Amino acid sequence: MSCNEWKETILGDVISLKRGYDLPQNKRVDGKYPIIASNGVTGYHNEMKVKGPGVTTGRSGTLGKTFYIDSDFWPLNTSLYVNDFKGNNPKFICYFLRVLELNRFNAGSGVPTLNRNHINSIQVKIPNLENQEKIANILSSLDDKIELNNEMNKTLEEMAQSIFKRWFVDFEFPNEDGQPYKSSGGEMVDSELGMIPKGWEVQCIGDIGNVITGKTPSAKVEGSYGDECNFITPRDITDSPIILNTERKLSSIGINNLKKNLVCKNSIGVSCIGSNLGEVYITGENSITNQQINTVVLDESHIYPYVYIYLKNMKNEFLNMAGGSAVPIINKTSFSGINILMPDMYILNKFVQSTTCYFERIEENLKENESLIALRDSLLPKLMSGEIDINL
């Protein structure tokens, strides 16, 4: 079906959009229904407002991001949701809205705002339902694989976390006879962190690596940003344990001016200021961070799975350390002095050997996702314009 056969109409004849519903934090009750804000799922509630499947797009704050939801859901008032698909395929509509770049229609003077009445008259072309389904199937097959990889990564990290808990929280690592250490009578000794296995040590973060606080390129230096080196900020920290790519990158000029702040692959970064304090990740490539992040460049880089999981499980301790100030912060000195339990090298190496494969597979999946996203994003405008004939 060529683009000449697509129906020319206006957006208001294709779908009907409606503003979402207010749901203050103190009214939310944990449940199974996703709460959809302008930037996606922001929590879960025990009540729903809209029957699924559904499609939302940002109305206030973040504009232009569009989300498909299989289940019943609660769209927040920062979003618009499709309350009438007018016989069109919901998944197709989700992809269709993405190529319209609705952020172009910002009507806000301060906070970006999308007025649904302003976009109803957009001139659009749309294929028939059969071809909508074909296009949606092509694109959603890529998204399904991306989501499968994401779910696999969560499982892999949970497996590593499970071994960590058994070995380094319950102290049931295998002793020299292959039996669980603590329950088999392994000797425990007192320490700053409580009772620990004999022969283990309590060290400071600064003892196991070089702590580097990031820095933002000076506004006085032109040309600092480019495409040569990841520039990690808290915005780049997600649920993924490894950061392979960043929203912004530095040029050779930026790298040269901040070379003292360069951190290598398999270092451990921790956000140490602001609302997302205590978020932990592994650097997937040589990178530079901004000043909100402290990074441990490990003396023994291969132990990164242990240090990553250990620090990730310290979120509450990080928050308590920073409590009491208007802007929560853990400075470099305080961060370097945080205690960390270090097992004897034999047990530590056994753990690393057992879990490194999980993180290597996570990295492979993330790289595959980058390729899938690039393919999907290149196909999207071509499929939505009819440039690709799906009937060939």
C-alpha positions, -999 to +999 in steps of 0.1 A: +000+000+000+017+032-012+014+065+006-009+077-022-035+053-009-035+066+026-064+087+038-058+124+043-076+138+073-070+156+106-059+142+139-092+149+155-109+125+131-084+098+139-085+098+177-100+117+206-077+129+234-087+136+270-068+151+299-057+127+327-068+127+363-053+142+395-039+117+420-019+133+448+008+112+465-011+110+498-041+095+480-022+067+463-026+031+475-002+005+462-019-018+437-016-034+403-027-005+380+001+016+365+000+054+370+011+071+338+027+106+340+040+126+311+073+107+312+058+072+317+050+049+346+055+067+379+040+041+403+010+018+408-024+023+424-053+001+436-078+018+413-079+024+376-095+052+355-092+039+320-096+005+305-067-009+285-052-011+260-045+026+261-021+052+247-009+083+265+012+113+256+027+141+278+005+171+284+026+191+309+063+190+316+076+163+293+059+166+258+060+143+229+067+110+247+040+085+239+033+052+258+013+021+250-003+003+280-018-032+277-036-031+310-061-009+327-044+022+341-046+056+357-034+085+335-022+115+356-033+150+347+002+157+333-008+134+304-033+131+277-049+097+269-068+084+239-104+080+250-116+071+215-095+053+189-123+057+164-118+022+150-080+025+146-054+001+160-041+013+194-005+002+189-004+019+155-017+050+171+010+050+197+037+049+170+018+073+148+017+099+176+055+096+181+063+108+146+040+138+149+066+153+173+038+169+195+064+188+215+064+212+186+030+224+198+042+237+232+016+263+244+032+270+278+051+301+287+070+285+315+062+248+320+059+230+286+022+224+280+003+206+252-033+218+245-052+190+229-075+215+211-044+229+193-035+196+178-069+183+167-065+201+133-031+187+124-032+174+088-023+137+088-023+107+065-034+073+078-036+038+062-065+014+065-068-009+096-052-039+080-021-020+072-021-003+106-019-037+121+010-048+098+030-016+107+023-020+144+034-057+143+067-048+126+075-021+152+062-039+182+082-070+174+113-049+179+099-033+211+090-068+224+126-080+220+138-049+237+115-055+266+125-092+268+161-082+271+152-057+298+133-084+317+162-108+313+186-082+326+165-078+357+165-115+363+203-117+358+209-089+384+184-106+408+204-138+405+237-120+413+219-103+442+207-136+455+242-151+456+255-119+472+229-120+500+236-157+508+274-152+508+278-117+523+247-110+543+238-144+556+275-155+555+266-189+540+293-189+514+308-223+508+336-232+533+367-253+524+345-284+526+318-269+504+294-264+533+276-232+542+301-213+564+280-198+592+255-226+598+284-251+597+301-234+627+324-210+608+341-186+633+327-151+635+345-120+649+333-086+660+339-055+638+327-020+631+300-036+609+290-062+634+299-099+634+319-109+603+337-141+593+372-145+607+399-132+583+376-107+566+383-069+568+364-037+571+380-011+548+370+023+535+358+029+500+389+050+496+410+020+504+398-001+475+401+025+447+406+061+437+375+083+443+369+108+416+342+135+418+330+146+384+329+181+369+309+199+343+327+216+314+331+253+319+306+275+300+335+297+291+351+269+269+334+265+236+331+231+218+332+210+250+304+188+239+305+164+210+304+126+204+337+112+217+331+104+254+301+097+276+292+125+300+272+109+328+248+129+349+220+117+372+196+119+343+215+090+327+210+067+357+182+042+352+172+008+365+199-007+343+231-016+362+254-005+334+256+029+316+267+024+280+254+056+265+245+090+277+222+119+268+252+142+262+287+134+252+320+154+253+343+163+224+381+160+225+382+196+238+359+186+268+379+154+274+412+173+274+400+199+299+385+173+322+411+145+318+417+143+356+380+134+359+381+105+334+369+072+349+375+038+333+352+010+323+339-011+353+342+017+378+313+022+402+294+055+402+272+068+430+249+099+428+258+118+459+236+149+458+199+158+453+167+138+450+183+107+435+211+104+460+224+069+464+217+056+429+245+033+418+257+021+384+287+005+366+304+025+339+302+006+307+327+028+288+355+052+298+335+083+309+334+116+326+307+125+351+293+158+364+299+170+400+268+152+414+285+118+411+314+102+430+331+073+412+353+046+426+379+036+401+388+002+416+424-009+422+412-044+413+388-037+385+376-073+382+358-071+416+332-046+402+303-070+406+309-072+444+314-035+449+284-026+427+260-048+446+274-039+480+270-001+473+236-006+457+224-022+489+235+008+509+208+032+496+193+038+531+227+044+546+235+069+519+202+088+526+208+087+563+243+102+559+230+131+539+199+137+561+193+171+577+205+193+550+183+213+526+200+197+497+211+161+505+248+157+498+277+133+505+310+150+497+341+132+484+357+130+519+327+115+535+321+091+506+357+079+506+354+071+544+324+049+541+330+014+555+328-016+532+332-053+541+360-070+522+360-108+522+392-128+519+404-128+483+396-165+478+359-161+485+358-127+467+373-142+436+349-171+437+319-147+439+333-126+410+338-158+389+302-168+396+286-135+388+307-117+362+290-138+334+257-122+345+269-087+341+286-095+308+253-109+295+235-078+307+260-057+287+254-078+256+217-073+260+221-036+264+242-034+232+216-054+213+189-030+226+208-001+213+209-017+178+172-026+180+163+010+191+183+024+162+166+001+137+131+008+151+137+046+151+149+045+115+120+024+104+093+044+123+092+075+101+095+055+069+067+031+078+045+060+090+050+080+058+044+050+035+079+052+022+083+015+029+057-006+011+047-032+036+029-053+010+061-062-010 
